[in-house]
Amino acid sequence: MRFVGIALVLLLAACASASTAGLPAPEPMGNLAQVMRGILFTNSNILFDVQSSDPAAPPVEAASGGGATANFAGIYGGWQKVENAAIALGESANLITIPGRRCENGRPVPLSQPDWAQFTQQLKDAADVMLVAARAEDQEAASDATNDVAEACYVCHEVYRDVEPRCTP
Ligand code: HEC
């Protein structure tokens, strides 16, 4: 019986490694604050914009001679931009659970805290609600969904960011 158990474990281990063979293990590049500033902050602002401007409105003509951001702002614009920002936010929930990332002050991201998982799930859920509204091109539903997003940022920050030291324990 014991041998069967061991054989099964080995078999499962072999399957797991076969499916990811050759792939680099996900590893963090920046600290948590950098991920927040580079991905969560920028993309949630795109979502918050929906409260005051209609994504379906025709894009403002970019002045000629601008850089890449200005020149290509309209390419994945409109509701697609909102949809992509919702996806970026949902993906960021995956990024903040990669093992080994540190906070700006060097403390480890508190992955083993049960409420970290819960707050991360809340972020993912908010991104999902946002994505549904963006796909439906429904400005009112999308504006409402920004409340879920803001709430998801807030509940985690209250416990792990707006405290000393940050990212406790
Ligand atoms: C699961 C927890 C969690 C969620 C969800 C979360 N954050 Fe954070 N955030 C943190 C922590 C912890 C820090 C501090 C990181 C550090 O010091 O390295 C932080 C830092 C930040 C910072 C950097 C502040 C500074 O020092 O300049 C920004 C900006 C930010 N978050 C934006 C957001 C936004 C916007 C959302 C929601 C869309 C969000 N965060 C969701 C935990 C979270």
Boltz pocket constraint, residues with backbone or C-beta under 6 A from the ligand:
constraints:
  - pocket:
      binder: B
      contacts: [[A, 31], [A, 32], [A, 33], [A, 34], [A, 36], [A, 37], [A, 40], [A, 41], [A, 44], [A, 89], [A, 96], [A, 102], [A, 103], [A, 104], [A, 105], [A, 115], [A, 116], [A, 119], [A, 120], [A, 123], [A, 149], [A, 150], [A, 152], [A, 153], [A, 154], [A, 156], [A, 157], [A, 160], [A, 161], [A, 166], [A, 167]]
      max_distance: 6.0
